[in-house]
Amino acid sequence: MWHSSLNDHRGWARPGRRARGAASLAGLTLVLALAACSGDGRPSMAPGPATSPADTALLAERAAAALETGRADQARDLYRNLLQRDPGDAAAAAGLAEAERLRGENDAALRHATMAFENADAPAVLRARALTTAGAVLLVRGESGAAEGRLRYAVELDPASWRAWNALGQALDQRRAWPEAATAYRKALDIAPDEPAVLNNFGVSRLGAGDHADAAELFARARRAAPDLAMVDTNLRLALALQGDYAAALAGSDIAQTAQTLNNVGYGALLRGDYPTARTLFLQAIDASPSFFEPAWHNLRYLDTLESRVAEVPGS
């Protein structure tokens, strides 16, 4: 398993369903949200206390700063306050939708994103921002067709939004439209050349398309841009393993992550049909773990199944 999310830190690979006698690459989804939390996300629409325009502007600045720095709880509360003061505030509705998406409150996020987009008086850039949020939520729900429609409109309204291009690339990945997805990611990188989210997701897309060398180059760029992101390191090692470069895939692994690295590189060997190397690496992962390392055992049992299928094929 490779990661298209900048918040998924599982860090090990396990096989899903595969074609008879061989492993294959799985479909990809966009997941750019933080851990889900409870709450229905409904703001009260009762009129708030009388305030001056200066007070409202200051509150909007605080809300935007909270959202930009990932303080989703605070941003949600501040945007709710703004909507209490003015239920027709499209910027507040768009900001609230983003905060709710980060919190995993997808129903509320989709509702407020739609509210912002449908405000005909809102600037095109703001409506595009709301459409991008709605598209991201729909992708999480698996509604890739609906998401793609919204995201195509988003980049039409604001072609300078790397987030919209990045999300559109993910939507195209879900229907395996690899060339179109590559175009979307390149548009995003034209705007934000060092954005690790785009570099990582583009790399995942190239893995899906079978271009392992290009994927490895993109993951390497993402790791240079964000060296502390464990998922990017995992993806890079898998891309190198898929090319058969096991030494590079294993090089420089943190000793605390040795078992996971061996397991992930073994999974890359399994995917490319190098079953002897995969078996060796899975066994090394089990030996390296200070406790029972379940993922490697699962992968080893799956390898046994694949090898038995191959043995049953006449002439193999």
C-alpha positions as CSV (number, residue, x, y, z in Angstrom):
1,M,0.0,0.0,0.0
2,W,1.3,3.4,-0.8
3,H,0.0,6.6,0.6
4,S,-1.7,9.5,-1.1
5,S,-2.5,11.2,2.2
6,L,-0.3,13.6,4.1
7,N,-2.0,12.4,7.4
8,D,-1.8,8.6,7.0
9,H,1.1,7.2,9.0
10,R,0.4,3.5,9.0
11,G,3.7,3.0,7.2
12,W,3.4,-0.7,6.2
13,A,2.0,-2.5,3.1
14,R,-0.6,-5.2,3.1
15,P,-2.0,-6.8,0.0
16,G,-5.6,-6.5,-1.1
17,R,-7.3,-8.5,-3.8
18,R,-5.0,-9.4,-6.7
19,A,-5.3,-10.9,-10.1
20,R,-4.8,-14.6,-10.4
21,G,-1.1,-15.6,-10.0
22,A,0.2,-12.0,-9.7
23,A,-0.1,-8.9,-7.6
24,S,-1.4,-5.7,-9.1
25,L,-1.5,-2.0,-8.2
26,A,-4.7,-0.8,-6.4
27,G,-6.8,2.3,-7.1
28,L,-6.0,5.5,-5.3
29,T,-8.0,8.1,-3.4
30,L,-7.5,11.6,-2.1
31,V,-7.4,11.8,1.7
32,L,-6.1,15.2,2.8
33,A,-8.2,15.5,6.0
34,L,-7.1,15.2,9.6
35,A,-8.5,12.5,11.9
36,A,-12.3,12.6,12.1
37,C,-14.0,14.0,15.1
38,S,-17.6,14.2,16.3
39,G,-20.0,17.0,15.8
40,D,-22.6,17.9,13.3
41,G,-21.0,21.2,12.3
42,R,-24.3,23.2,12.2
43,P,-23.9,26.9,13.0
44,S,-26.6,28.7,14.7
45,M,-28.2,31.2,12.4
46,A,-29.6,33.4,15.2
47,P,-28.4,37.0,14.9
48,G,-25.3,37.6,16.9
49,P,-24.5,40.7,19.0
50,A,-24.1,44.0,17.2
51,T,-20.4,44.5,16.2
52,S,-18.5,47.0,14.1
53,P,-17.1,46.1,10.7
54,A,-13.6,46.4,12.2
55,D,-14.5,43.7,14.8
56,T,-15.8,41.4,12.1
57,A,-12.7,41.9,9.9
58,L,-10.5,41.1,12.9
59,L,-12.5,37.9,13.6
60,A,-12.2,36.9,9.9
61,E,-8.4,37.4,10.1
62,R,-8.2,35.2,13.2
63,A,-10.3,32.5,11.6
64,A,-8.2,32.5,8.4
65,A,-5.0,32.3,10.4
66,A,-6.3,29.4,12.5
67,L,-7.3,27.5,9.3
68,E,-3.9,28.2,7.6
69,T,-2.0,26.8,10.6
70,G,-4.2,23.7,10.9
71,R,-6.1,24.7,14.1
72,A,-9.3,23.3,12.7
73,D,-11.3,23.4,16.0
74,Q,-10.6,27.0,16.5
75,A,-11.2,27.9,12.9
76,R,-14.5,26.1,12.9
77,D,-15.7,28.0,16.0
78,L,-14.5,31.4,14.6
79,Y,-16.2,30.8,11.3
80,R,-19.4,29.8,13.0
81,N,-19.3,33.0,14.9
82,L,-19.0,34.9,11.7
83,L,-21.9,33.1,10.2
84,Q,-24.0,33.9,13.2
85,R,-23.3,37.6,12.6
86,D,-24.0,37.3,8.9
87,P,-25.7,34.1,7.5
88,G,-25.0,35.3,4.0
89,D,-21.2,35.6,4.5
90,A,-19.9,33.3,1.7
91,A,-16.3,33.6,2.8
92,A,-17.2,32.4,6.3
93,A,-19.2,29.5,4.8
94,A,-16.2,28.5,2.7
95,G,-13.8,28.7,5.6
96,L,-16.2,26.8,7.8
97,A,-16.5,24.1,5.2
98,E,-12.7,23.7,5.0
99,A,-12.4,23.5,8.8
100,E,-15.2,20.9,9.0
101,R,-13.5,18.9,6.2
102,L,-10.3,18.8,8.2
103,R,-12.2,17.6,11.2
104,G,-13.9,14.8,9.2
105,E,-17.3,16.4,9.4
106,N,-18.0,15.8,5.8
107,D,-21.8,16.3,5.7
108,A,-21.5,19.7,7.3
109,A,-18.5,20.6,5.1
110,L,-20.4,19.7,1.9
111,R,-23.4,21.7,3.0
112,H,-21.4,24.9,3.8
113,A,-19.2,24.5,0.7
114,T,-22.4,24.4,-1.4
115,M,-23.8,27.4,0.4
116,A,-20.6,29.4,-0.5
117,F,-20.5,28.2,-4.1
118,E,-24.2,29.0,-4.7
119,N,-23.7,32.6,-3.5
120,A,-23.9,34.4,-6.9
121,D,-22.3,37.5,-5.4
122,A,-19.2,35.7,-4.2
123,P,-16.0,36.3,-6.2
124,A,-15.0,33.5,-8.6
125,V,-11.9,32.6,-6.5
126,L,-14.0,32.1,-3.4
127,R,-16.5,30.0,-5.3
128,A,-13.7,27.9,-6.7
129,R,-12.3,27.4,-3.2
130,A,-15.7,26.1,-2.0
131,L,-15.9,23.8,-5.0
132,T,-12.5,22.4,-4.2
133,T,-13.6,21.6,-0.7
134,A,-16.8,20.0,-2.0
135,G,-14.7,17.9,-4.5
136,A,-12.4,16.7,-1.8
137,V,-15.3,15.6,0.4
138,L,-16.9,13.8,-2.4
139,L,-13.6,12.0,-3.2
140,V,-13.4,10.8,0.4
141,R,-17.0,9.5,0.0
142,G,-16.0,7.6,-3.2
143,E,-18.2,9.8,-5.4
144,S,-15.4,10.5,-7.9
145,G,-17.6,11.4,-10.8
146,A,-19.4,14.1,-8.9
147,A,-16.1,15.3,-7.4
148,E,-14.5,15.5,-10.9
149,G,-17.3,17.7,-12.1
150,R,-17.0,20.2,-9.3
151,L,-13.2,20.2,-9.5
152,R,-13.2,20.9,-13.3
153,Y,-15.4,23.9,-12.6
154,A,-13.1,24.9,-9.8
155,V,-10.0,25.1,-12.0
156,E,-12.1,26.9,-14.6
157,L,-13.1,29.6,-12.1
158,D,-9.6,29.8,-10.6
159,P,-6.9,28.3,-12.7
160,A,-4.3,29.6,-10.3
161,S,-5.4,27.3,-7.5
162,W,-2.9,24.4,-7.0
163,R,-5.2,22.8,-4.4
164,A,-7.9,22.5,-7.1
165,W,-5.6,21.1,-9.7
166,N,-4.2,18.7,-7.1
167,A,-7.7,17.5,-6.1
168,L,-8.6,17.2,-9.8
169,G,-5.6,15.0,-10.4
170,Q,-6.8,12.7,-7.6
171,A,-10.3,12.5,-9.1
172,L,-8.8,11.5,-12.4
173,D,-6.6,8.9,-10.7
174,Q,-9.7,7.3,-9.3
175,R,-10.9,6.4,-12.8
176,R,-7.3,5.6,-13.9
177,A,-7.1,8.5,-16.4
178,W,-3.4,8.7,-15.9
179,P,-2.4,11.1,-18.7
180,E,-5.1,13.6,-17.7
181,A,-4.2,13.3,-14.0
182,A,-0.5,14.0,-14.9
183,T,-1.6,17.2,-16.7
184,A,-3.5,18.3,-13.6
185,Y,-0.6,17.6,-11.3
186,R,1.8,19.5,-13.6
187,K,-0.6,22.4,-13.5
188,A,-0.5,22.3,-9.7
189,L,3.3,22.1,-9.7
190,D,3.6,25.1,-12.1
191,I,1.9,27.1,-9.4
192,A,3.5,25.4,-6.3
193,P,6.7,23.6,-7.4
194,D,7.8,22.4,-4.0
195,E,4.4,21.5,-2.5
196,P,4.9,18.1,-0.9
197,A,1.2,17.2,-1.1
198,V,1.3,17.6,-4.9
199,L,4.6,15.9,-5.4
200,N,3.5,12.9,-3.2
201,N,0.1,12.5,-4.9
202,F,1.6,12.8,-8.4
203,G,4.1,10.1,-7.4
204,V,1.3,7.9,-6.3
205,S,-0.4,8.5,-9.6
206,R,2.7,7.5,-11.5
207,L,2.9,4.3,-9.5
208,G,-0.7,3.6,-10.5
209,A,0.3,4.2,-14.1
210,G,3.3,1.8,-13.8
211,D,5.9,4.5,-14.2
212,H,8.0,3.6,-11.2
213,A,11.1,5.6,-12.1
214,D,9.1,8.8,-12.5
215,A,7.3,8.1,-9.2
216,A,10.6,7.6,-7.4
217,E,11.8,11.0,-8.7
218,L,8.6,12.7,-7.5
219,F,8.8,11.1,-4.1
220,A,12.5,12.1,-3.8
221,R,11.5,15.7,-4.5
222,A,8.7,15.5,-1.9
223,R,11.1,14.1,0.6
224,R,13.6,17.0,0.0
225,A,10.7,19.5,0.4
226,A,9.4,17.8,3.6
227,P,12.0,15.4,5.1
228,D,9.9,14.6,8.2
229,L,7.0,13.1,6.3
230,A,7.1,9.4,7.0
231,M,4.6,8.5,4.3
232,V,6.8,10.1,1.5
233,D,9.8,8.1,2.7
234,T,7.6,4.9,2.6
235,N,6.4,5.7,-0.9
236,L,9.9,6.4,-2.2
237,R,11.2,3.1,-0.8
238,L,8.3,1.2,-2.5
239,A,8.9,2.9,-5.8
240,L,12.6,1.9,-5.7
241,A,11.7,-1.6,-4.7
242,L,9.3,-1.8,-7.7
243,Q,12.3,-1.1,-9.9
244,G,14.3,-3.9,-8.3
245,D,16.7,-1.5,-6.6
246,Y,16.4,-3.1,-3.2
247,A,19.7,-1.7,-1.8
248,A,18.6,1.9,-2.4
249,A,15.1,1.1,-1.1
250,L,16.6,-0.2,2.2
251,A,19.3,2.4,2.5
252,G,19.3,4.8,5.4
253,S,16.3,3.3,7.2
254,D,15.8,4.4,10.8
255,I,16.7,1.5,13.1
256,A,13.3,1.9,14.9
257,Q,11.6,1.4,11.5
258,T,13.7,-1.5,10.3
259,A,10.9,-4.1,10.4
260,Q,8.4,-1.8,8.6
261,T,11.0,-0.9,5.9
262,L,11.9,-4.5,5.3
263,N,8.2,-5.4,5.0
264,N,7.4,-2.5,2.6
265,V,10.4,-3.3,0.4
266,G,9.4,-6.9,0.5
267,Y,5.9,-5.9,-0.7
268,G,7.5,-4.1,-3.6
269,A,9.4,-7.2,-4.5
270,L,6.1,-9.2,-4.3
271,L,4.4,-6.8,-6.6
272,R,7.0,-7.1,-9.3
273,G,6.9,-10.9,-9.0
274,D,10.3,-11.4,-7.3
275,Y,8.9,-13.9,-4.8
276,P,12.3,-15.2,-3.4
277,T,13.4,-11.7,-2.5
278,A,10.0,-10.9,-1.1
279,R,10.1,-14.0,1.1
280,T,13.5,-13.2,2.4
281,L,12.6,-9.6,3.3
282,F,9.3,-10.6,5.0
283,L,11.2,-13.1,7.2
284,Q,13.8,-10.5,8.0
285,A,11.1,-8.1,8.9
286,I,9.6,-10.7,11.4
287,D,13.1,-11.3,12.8
288,A,13.8,-7.6,13.2
289,S,10.6,-6.8,15.1
290,P,10.8,-6.8,18.9
291,S,7.3,-8.2,19.0
292,F,5.0,-10.2,16.7
293,F,5.0,-8.2,13.4
294,E,1.6,-9.0,12.0
295,P,1.8,-7.2,8.6
296,A,4.8,-9.2,7.5
297,W,3.1,-12.4,8.5
298,H,0.0,-11.5,6.5
299,N,2.2,-10.7,3.5
300,L,4.1,-13.9,3.9
301,R,0.9,-16.0,4.0
302,Y,-0.3,-14.1,0.9
303,L,3.0,-14.9,-0.8
304,D,2.5,-18.6,0.0
305,T,-0.9,-18.4,-1.8
306,L,0.6,-16.7,-4.9
307,E,3.4,-19.3,-5.1
308,S,0.9,-22.2,-4.8
309,R,-1.2,-20.7,-7.6
310,V,1.9,-20.4,-9.8
311,A,2.9,-24.0,-9.0
312,E,-0.6,-25.2,-10.2
313,V,-0.1,-23.6,-13.6
314,P,1.1,-26.2,-16.2
315,G,4.6,-25.5,-17.4
316,S,5.4,-23.0,-14.6
